[in-house]
Amino acid sequence: MEAAEAEYFSKDFEWDELRAEVENDPSFRYHLLPFESSKIPSSQTTTRATTAAEEEDSTAWKRFHIRHSSGKFFKERRYLLKEFPELVSCGESSKVLEVGCGNGSTALPILRGNEHIIVYACDCSSEILERAEEIIDAATVVSVRHRFCTFCCDFSVTGLPKWLACHTFREVFLQKQQNFLSDVKESHERHFNDSNSMKESTCCIGGMDFVTLIFTLSAVTFQRMPASIKECFSVLKPGGMLLFRDYGLYDMTMLRFEPSQRVGLMEYMRSDGTRSYFFSLDTVRDLFVGAGFIELELEYCCVKSVNRRNEKTMRRVWVHGKFQKPK
């Protein structure tokens, strides 16, 4: 396991060399072409189309999670604590918001790695939140499940609930913890479907120490990314950090998409209706700095892996980033 982890984090190739190879290969030329819509719609048509697209995106991901709700699809992201050691070294009772938590593959290693951290996790699918709770509940680590709180939310459509930015929310959460501990059978009380029920009337400056966006932003349409990032900014404390990891430009999976699957520049749609965007460093920088963040770290992570079934080498590209809200 230690050797596998060391290989995972190594820089196996240079991104600039991959870029030159891709951009000089005629078979990949369609990935680089400007993307043009068939016609310019009216503002009313655009609004209706946007609403319909938002609903379709959420529905597609809900179907995806239902299909992949089994344990076979779960792969704990243990590498995150090496990529983001701040999650281990942070102070007692630090709070993390995981946006787009899926089945808990990110939350579990965070909870394992820091016995004092509290993780709030949201996803657009109530079914996958229930699966995440089951996986966290089954963890053998003591006190893990009492530090994990989920709520249903599509942050790119409705925004994040305002109570996340309130310090007084912790008191409400601690009370719910006591309710949970008094009756284990009521464990699903940790799952908040109605974000409005937790709203606070007072103005607060931010409640989260960390926000994680781990392979989440790429599933959002590019047009909604700026507002979505600003939502994350709004719930962080001054000095809080946003930890980012997502698909990078010229990743193997991007090069596999057919021309008919392009729905925007560097933006693609899979056959199941789910989207995927592939980020350049400049795009990530513009998005996060434009939302008010300070850039701390930003780089490509380039890893070679071998498909044991066909012995083919796969070149994976991810973007790693750390951003801070000004103090």
C-alpha positions in Angstrom: 0.0 0.0 0.0 2.8 2.4 0.8 4.4 1.9 -2.6 1.1 2.4 -4.3 0.5 5.7 -2.4 4.0 6.9 -3.2 3.5 6.2 -6.9 0.1 7.9 -6.9 1.6 11.2 -5.7 4.6 11.3 -8.0 4.9 13.5 -11.1 5.1 10.8 -13.7 5.2 13.1 -16.7 5.3 16.8 -17.6 2.0 18.4 -18.6 3.6 20.6 -21.2 4.9 17.5 -23.0 1.4 16.0 -23.0 -0.1 19.3 -24.3 2.4 19.4 -27.2 1.6 15.9 -28.1 -2.2 16.4 -28.0 -2.2 19.7 -29.8 0.0 18.3 -32.7 -2.2 15.2 -33.1 -4.8 15.7 -35.9 -7.1 13.1 -34.3 -7.5 15.3 -31.2 -8.0 18.6 -33.1 -11.8 18.7 -32.5 -11.2 19.1 -28.8 -9.5 22.4 -29.5 -12.0 23.9 -31.9 -14.2 26.9 -30.7 -17.6 25.8 -29.6 -20.5 27.4 -31.3 -24.2 27.2 -30.5 -26.6 26.6 -33.4 -28.4 29.9 -32.9 -28.7 32.9 -30.5 -31.9 32.3 -28.4 -34.1 35.0 -26.9 -33.7 35.9 -23.2 -37.0 34.1 -22.3 -36.0 31.0 -24.2 -32.6 31.1 -22.5 -34.2 31.2 -19.0 -36.5 28.3 -19.8 -33.6 26.3 -21.3 -31.4 27.1 -18.3 -34.0 25.9 -15.9 -34.6 22.7 -17.9 -30.9 22.1 -18.1 -30.4 22.5 -14.4 -33.2 20.0 -13.7 -31.7 17.5 -16.2 -28.3 17.8 -14.7 -29.5 17.1 -11.2 -31.7 14.2 -12.4 -28.8 12.7 -14.4 -26.5 12.7 -11.3 -29.3 11.3 -9.1 -29.7 8.4 -11.6 -25.9 7.9 -11.6 -25.8 7.6 -7.8 -28.7 5.2 -7.8 -26.9 3.0 -10.3 -23.7 3.1 -8.4 -25.0 2.9 -4.9 -23.3 -0.5 -4.2 -20.2 -0.9 -2.2 -18.2 -1.8 -5.3 -18.2 1.7 -6.5 -16.9 3.1 -3.2 -13.2 3.8 -3.1 -11.9 5.7 -0.1 -9.8 8.7 -1.2 -6.9 8.2 1.3 -4.5 10.4 -0.7 -6.4 13.5 0.4 -4.7 13.8 3.7 -1.3 13.9 2.0 -2.6 16.4 -0.6 -4.2 18.5 2.1 -2.4 18.0 5.4 -4.2 21.0 6.8 -7.2 18.7 7.4 -5.0 16.8 9.9 -3.2 19.6 11.6 -6.1 22.0 12.1 -7.5 23.0 15.5 -9.9 21.1 17.6 -13.6 21.2 16.4 -12.6 22.6 13.0 -15.5 22.4 10.6 -15.4 21.2 7.0 -18.0 21.5 4.4 -17.8 18.8 1.7 -19.7 19.9 -1.4 -20.9 17.1 -3.6 -20.0 14.4 -1.1 -21.3 11.4 -3.1 -21.0 8.1 -1.1 -18.6 9.5 1.5 -15.3 8.5 -0.1 -13.9 11.9 0.8 -15.5 12.4 4.2 -14.4 9.0 5.6 -10.6 9.5 5.3 -11.0 13.1 6.7 -12.9 11.7 9.7 -10.4 8.9 10.2 -7.4 11.2 10.0 -8.6 13.8 12.5 -10.6 12.7 15.5 -11.7 16.2 16.4 -12.9 17.5 13.0 -16.6 17.9 12.1 -17.7 17.3 8.6 -20.9 18.7 7.0 -21.6 17.1 3.7 -24.1 17.9 1.0 -25.2 16.4 -2.3 -28.1 16.8 -4.8 -29.2 13.2 -4.2 -30.9 12.1 -1.0 -30.4 8.5 -2.0 -26.6 8.9 -2.1 -26.6 10.8 1.2 -28.3 7.8 2.8 -25.7 5.6 1.3 -22.9 7.9 2.7 -24.4 7.7 6.1 -24.5 3.9 6.0 -20.8 3.8 5.0 -19.8 6.3 7.7 -21.9 4.4 10.3 -20.2 1.1 9.3 -16.7 2.6 9.9 -14.8 1.0 12.8 -13.3 4.2 14.0 -14.8 5.4 17.3 -16.9 8.6 17.2 -16.7 9.0 13.4 -20.5 8.9 12.8 -21.1 11.5 15.5 -19.0 14.1 13.6 -20.7 13.6 10.2 -23.8 15.7 9.3 -25.5 15.6 5.9 -28.1 17.8 4.1 -29.6 17.7 0.6 -28.6 20.6 -1.6 -27.5 21.3 -5.2 -25.2 24.3 -4.5 -25.0 25.2 -8.2 -28.8 25.7 -8.5 -30.2 26.8 -5.1 -26.9 28.0 -3.5 -25.8 26.9 -0.1 -28.1 27.4 3.0 -27.3 30.5 4.9 -27.1 28.7 8.2 -23.7 27.3 7.2 -22.2 30.7 7.7 -23.5 31.1 11.2 -21.5 30.3 14.3 -24.7 29.7 16.2 -25.4 26.7 13.9 -22.9 24.7 15.9 -25.1 24.9 18.9 -28.0 23.6 16.9 -25.9 20.8 15.6 -24.6 19.8 19.0 -28.1 19.6 20.3 -29.0 17.3 17.4 -25.9 15.2 18.3 -27.3 14.7 21.8 -30.6 13.7 20.3 -28.8 11.2 18.1 -26.8 9.7 20.9 -29.9 9.3 23.1 -31.6 7.1 20.4 -29.4 5.4 17.8 -32.5 4.4 15.9 -33.1 8.0 15.0 -29.8 8.3 13.2 -31.3 9.8 10.1 -32.1 12.9 12.1 -28.6 14.0 11.0 -30.0 14.3 7.4 -31.5 17.7 6.9 -33.7 17.9 3.9 -35.1 21.3 4.6 -32.3 23.8 4.6 -34.7 26.7 5.4 -35.4 25.1 8.8 -31.8 26.0 9.9 -31.7 29.7 8.8 -30.6 32.3 11.2 -31.9 35.8 11.5 -28.6 37.3 12.6 -25.8 38.2 10.2 -22.6 36.0 10.6 -19.2 36.3 9.1 -18.7 32.6 8.1 -18.8 29.3 9.9 -16.6 26.9 8.0 -12.9 26.4 8.4 -12.6 24.4 5.2 -14.6 23.8 2.0 -13.7 20.9 -0.2 -14.5 20.7 -3.9 -13.3 17.2 -4.9 -14.3 16.2 -8.4 -17.5 18.3 -8.0 -17.1 21.6 -9.9 -16.5 19.7 -13.2 -20.0 18.4 -13.0 -21.4 21.9 -13.0 -22.1 23.8 -16.2 -19.3 26.4 -16.9 -21.9 29.3 -16.8 -22.8 28.4 -13.2 -19.3 27.9 -11.9 -18.6 31.6 -10.9 -21.8 31.8 -8.8 -21.2 28.4 -7.3 -17.7 29.3 -6.1 -18.9 32.5 -4.6 -21.4 30.4 -2.6 -18.4 28.4 -1.2 -16.6 31.7 -0.4 -19.6 33.0 1.5 -19.7 30.2 4.1 -16.0 30.2 4.9 -14.6 32.0 7.9 -12.1 34.8 7.1 -8.8 32.9 6.6 -10.7 29.7 5.8 -9.4 27.5 3.0 -11.0 25.9 -0.1 -9.4 22.7 -1.1 -9.8 21.8 -4.8 -9.1 18.7 -6.9 -10.7 18.0 -10.3 -10.1 16.9 -13.9 -7.3 18.6 -15.7 -7.0 19.6 -19.4 -5.9 16.7 -21.6 -6.7 14.0 -19.1 -7.1 10.6 -20.7 -10.9 10.7 -20.1 -11.2 14.0 -22.0 -9.5 12.6 -25.0 -11.9 9.7 -25.2 -14.9 11.8 -25.7 -16.4 11.9 -29.2 -17.0 15.1 -31.1 -20.8 14.6 -30.6 -20.3 14.7 -26.8 -19.0 18.2 -26.7 -21.4 20.6 -25.1 -19.0 23.5 -24.7 -15.4 24.4 -24.8 -13.6 21.7 -22.7 -17.0 20.6 -21.6 -18.6 17.2 -22.4 -21.7 15.1 -21.7 -21.5 11.4 -21.1 -24.1 9.0 -22.5 -25.9 9.0 -19.1 -26.4 12.7 -19.2 -23.8 13.7 -16.6 -21.4 16.5 -17.5 -17.6 16.8 -17.2 -15.4 19.9 -17.6 -11.6 19.7 -17.9 -9.7 22.6 -16.2 -6.6 24.5 -17.2 -4.7 26.2 -14.4 -5.6 29.6 -15.9 -9.3 28.8 -15.9 -9.2 27.7 -12.2 -7.2 30.7 -11.2 -9.6 33.1 -13.0 -12.6 31.4 -11.4 -11.4 31.4 -7.8 -9.5 34.7 -7.7 -12.5 36.3 -9.4 -14.7 35.0 -6.5 -12.4 36.8 -4.0 -10.0 34.0 -3.1 -6.2 34.2 -2.6 -4.3 31.5 -4.5 -2.0 29.5 -2.3 -1.3 26.4 -4.4 -2.2 25.5 -8.0 -0.6 22.8 -10.2 -1.3 19.9 -12.4 -1.0 16.4 -11.0 0.2 14.1 -13.8 0.1 10.3 -13.0 0.6 7.3 -15.2 -1.4 4.2 -14.3 -1.5 0.8 -16.0 -4.7 -1.0 -16.9 -4.0 -4.5 -15.7 -6.6 -6.0 -18.0 -5.1 -4.7 -21.3 -1.7 -3.6 -20.1 -2.3 -0.1 -21.5 -0.7 2.9 -19.8 -3.2 5.7 -18.9 -2.0 9.3 -18.4 -4.2 11.0 -15.9 -4.3 14.7 -15.3 -5.8 16.4 -12.3 -5.7 20.0 -11.0 -4.7 20.5 -7.4 -5.5 23.8 -5.7 -5.6 25.6 -2.4 -7.3 28.9 -2.0 -7.9 31.1 1.0 -10.6 33.6 2.0 -8.9 36.9 3.0 -8.6 37.4 6.8 
